[in-house]
Amino acid sequence: MRVLIAEQDYALYAQLLREAAPEVDVLTSGDSAELSKLAADCPVWLGQPDLLATLLRQGHTPQWLQSTWAGITPLLASGLPRDYRLTRAVGIFGQVMAEYILTYMLGHEREVLARLVSQVERKWDNRPGRSLEGRRVLIVGTGDIGQRVADFLLPFGVTLYGIASSPRQQAPFVEVLGMDALADKVGQVDYVINLLPDTPATQDIYHAALFARFNPDALFINAGRGVAVVDADLVEALKLGHLAGAVIDVCRQEPLPQRHPFWTAWGLLLTGHSSAPTSPQAMVRLFVENLAAYIGKQPLRGEVDFTRGY
């Protein structure tokens, strides 16, 4: 089986795959022209969606493509072929995403940034810290990553609520509601964590009218997709005190333009799309599992439904 690797760290991926599956014929290159030549005769692709989308635009199409990202937006661009099997990275981001979210939830409760300001100002800051116990957390997007985040948060004594495409029973959530319940639920919780994928149905859902319904003491964390948030509306909502603060990992344009209002927005912390980097080792393990399933004509983990976009 020939596998094409198109990755920024292609040499490491090639080494790991050759070690994990010596029978696989691994083809890769750091040169775009060479990659294009190799793609013409390779049925299976592994790599990052932006690089693989370029190969698709050049007229090459695999039988199966394994994305190394959870998000596959570049591969859904208008005009690109969809007559192949596509799988996204699943099951490898849960813990690292949970660690990211916990970092800023705990930082919010313990007022870490405010204490740093106090230190700079040489003020003795002896305010008692708060606890996560009893806090109400709304996870918007209860798929693979949202489920794992919920599992990690549960031992901290929080009450978990979820928003999904449709209502369902799903432990450890007290309840998982449909998207139509979002506007009511944001006012009833202390944390709103967005983990939604980028689809037409999830764009611009965090807008002025929704932010106006937030609990004023709530922290908003966006580790899903930047297009879910209307940027100017979030900045204005923070000014008006509709929410206590925001941690923004993903933006509509990355890197963020120098004149973007997020840089100076009150109560907003930028984390530069660092929440859940792909582990090459974990990604190769997932790929090898999926490759065995592909050869054996079994279901693939993370297979994308092009009509839904995830």
Secondary structure, DSSP 8 states (H G I E B T S, - for coil): -EEEEE-TTHHHHHHHHHHH-TTSEEEE-S-HHHHHHHHTT-SEEEE-HHHHHHHHHTT---SEEEESSS--GGGG-TT----SEEE---SSSHHHHHHHHHHHHHHHHTTHHHHHHHHHTT---------STT-EEEEE--SHHHHHHHHHHGGGT-EEEEEESS-B--TT-SEEEEGGGHHHHGGG-SEEEE-----GGGTT-B-HHHHTTS-TT-EEEE-S-GGGB-HHHHHHHHHHTSSSEEEE---SSSS--TT-GGGT-TTEEE--S-SS---HHHHHHHHHHHHHHHHTT---TTB--TTTT-
